[in-house]
Amino acid sequence: MPQSKDKIKSNSFLASIGMPAGKFTKNHISPASQIKESDAYLYGSGQTTVASLLGNDRRAARSRQQIYEKWSMMESDPIGATALGLLVTCALGGHETSGDLVFIEKTAKAKENKRLEAITDEIADSLASIFNRVARSVAYTGATFGDSYARIYTKPSSGVIDLYTDEMVRPPLVQPFERGNRTIGFAVYTGARNFERLDISQMARFKMPRTQWVPQFGVVEKSMRIAITEDDIDNLPIMPSMVGGSLLYNAEGPYDNLYSSLVGIVGQRWLDSIDEQMLTVNMDSMTLEQQNRFLTSFKSMLTASKNRAENAVKNGLPVLERIRHIIPVFNEKQLTTVSNSNGGQSGRANNITIEDIMLHARMYSGAIGVDLAMLGFADQLSGGLGEGGFFRISAQAAENSRTIRNSLSEFFHQVIDIHTMTKYGIVFNSNERPYEINFFGSISALEAEKQRTRADSMNSGMMLVQAMQQMKDLGATEEMMHEFLTKTMMLDEDQAKMYAPIVKQKDEGNPDDGSDGGGQGFGQGKMDSAIETDYQPIIQSRKQRRRKGR
């Protein structure tokens, strides 16, 4: 049956602002069939790579699994986990009543077209709840490993119906493949064969910016196959993506130092808790039998004291009785303490102190992008930033989290592209999308900084206006005003040129003509009509007094 004219016209309109599903499948989905299992195993297993030359003893090349294993350990660390969670919270915000994190809203262009408006409303109704459910977990995993993945489930009549983001698609189990900088498929090491090939219609990728190179194996193999001189991106070979983008990479060194310091100070405390002494017993002129009996009795006494202390600690019951030991002596028999087992020292020459721990903790949290005072160490603010310190460091954390928000927006756009391709047969061009992804920006510290900046700007403007009014009252010429604004007030040349002619403006009204005076100067112009009506009796009274005075 032939299509109706309205439907043909509607499809033509969508085709003009997007890519048809068939073309999108050919360019972005079909290339995933070229991924081979041997390729996925090959990359990351080499031993001689460019990364080995770029790295050093501290930043040597590692395999993919070694890198992810390190970041997994750091993810479980309390300071690292709290810092990443704070950045993700700052990036997402949260509505004060509903708690929603992500909002799909119509653009101005979509509001002018009923067809686009209906599509945007359907996208928001279908995907907003899914996005709010997975947003935090996707962002947190992506900030930890540099990548995060979601398995997409679709139906032809409904589009995207669910996203799976749990442990089976964690980054250590997924190898993304790229053509240039465009993700085209994935090798997943789960399933019946321990290897499954997925395309971008089946899995979405959250990708953090690669701001720093992570030395790793597999670069030489990749460099041998990549066509660096090829200009057409569609002709580039499909290559595995390297590990990177994690916010934890720069913090690896401080994390190791912090962990070593903690182990050292805990071990030192355990060792120092041992109270051990060497005792000498004078057994001169004793017979052998007396010596044995005396030593046996003496050891039994020490053993009983040890057991009594252990029972008190184990049972949690204090010792409330006085303990006395009797040692019979004759002639010059005596008990002598030689020294402590550590040589008689009361302490250590080079102790590991809390300051050592705090130094590495500050470096560790700072490398991630969050001040240590935000992670439960509020005493670090004393004497530093003052009462506004919390707002200052909170705003800085919010600024550092913008990269997470940008990457998450791109992740959501990928899911929506698959949704519209499946349901409507179209993928919108990036500059023609009828919707936009917004986050609830209710971060109090960041808003406080914005308000502070705005207030400072307004105060600066009022001071400028007052200075210009005073210069005008002093009779300054246009040239004098221009010189004053550029040299004294430090304004730009174009701004000073625009403001200087204000000296030529004359005030309207004169007290001698029976008016209220003022004029159209800075704040001295005519009253607003509403105010003039309210104060009309007062104005008339003033005019009458002036006439009587004359």
Secondary structure as UniProt FT lines:
FT   HELIX           5..17
FT   STRAND          18..20
FT   HELIX           21..24
FT   HELIX           25..29
FT   HELIX           30..34
FT   HELIX           37..42
FT   TURN            43..44
FT   HELIX           50..54
FT   HELIX           64..75
FT   HELIX           78..92
FT   TURN            96..98
FT   STRAND          102..106
FT   HELIX           108..111
FT   HELIX           114..145
FT   STRAND          147..155
FT   TURN            156..158
FT   STRAND          159..164
FT   HELIX           167..169
FT   HELIX           171..173
FT   STRAND          174..179
FT   TURN            180..181
FT   STRAND          182..188
FT   TURN            192..193
FT   STRAND          196..199
FT   TURN            200..202
FT   STRAND          203..207
FT   TURN            217..218
FT   HELIX           219..225
FT   TURN            228..229
FT   HELIX           233..235
FT   STRAND          239..240
FT   TURN            247..248
FT   HELIX           249..251
FT   HELIX           252..272
FT   STRAND          277..281
FT   TURN            284..285
FT   HELIX           288..315
FT   TURN            331..332
FT   STRAND          335..340
FT   TURN            341..342
FT   HELIX           354..368
FT   HELIX           372..375
FT   HELIX           378..381
FT   TURN            382..385
FT   HELIX           386..388
FT   HELIX           389..400
FT   HELIX           402..424
FT   STRAND          426..428
FT   TURN            430..431
FT   STRAND          435..440
FT   HELIX           444..473
FT   TURN            474..475
FT   HELIX           478..483
FT   HELIX           484..488
FT   HELIX           493..499
FT   HELIX           500..504
FT   HELIX           511..513
FT   HELIX           529..534
FT   HELIX           536..549
//
